[in-house]
Amino acid sequence: MSYTALYRKWRPERFEDVKGQDAIVRTLKNQIAMGRIGHAYLFCGTRGTGKTTV
């Protein structure tokens, strides 16, 4: 049995699975739909706010 860290096991794989980050998800979806994907995104916030998840 291989070990998988909890943060990897339960991390969302689709935008629809991300909870509590509606504005960010909407912005990213719109940028993808318009074909204007940035080369980098900076997410800031306190610990536990979903920066790594998004």
C-alpha positions in Angstrom: 0.0 0.0 0.0 1.5 3.3 -1.0 1.4 6.4 1.1 -0.5 9.5 -0.2 -0.4 12.7 1.8 -3.8 13.9 2.8 -3.4 17.2 1.0 -2.8 15.4 -2.2 -5.6 12.8 -1.7 -8.3 15.3 -1.0 -7.2 18.2 -3.3 -9.9 19.1 -5.9 -9.1 18.0 -9.5 -11.7 20.3 -11.2 -12.9 23.8 -10.7 -16.3 22.5 -9.7 -14.8 20.8 -6.7 -13.3 23.9 -5.3 -15.4 25.3 -2.4 -15.4 28.8 -1.0 -13.4 30.4 -3.8 -16.2 31.3 -6.2 -14.7 34.7 -7.4 -11.3 33.2 -8.1 -12.7 30.2 -9.9 -14.9 32.4 -12.0 -12.0 34.6 -13.0 -9.8 31.6 -13.9 -12.5 30.0 -15.9 -13.2 33.2 -17.8 -9.5 33.7 -18.6 -9.3 30.1 -19.9 -12.4 30.6 -22.0 -11.1 33.8 -23.5 -7.7 32.2 -24.2 -5.9 34.9 -22.1 -4.0 32.7 -19.6 -1.3 34.5 -17.6 2.1 33.1 -17.2 1.9 33.4 -13.4 -0.7 34.0 -10.7 0.0 35.3 -7.2 -2.4 34.2 -4.5 -2.0 35.7 -1.0 -3.8 35.1 2.2 -3.5 33.6 5.6 -2.9 29.9 6.2 -5.9 27.7 5.3 -7.5 30.0 2.8 -7.1 27.8 -0.3 -4.1 29.3 -2.0 -2.5 25.9 -2.9 -5.9 24.3 -3.7 -6.7 26.8 -6.4 
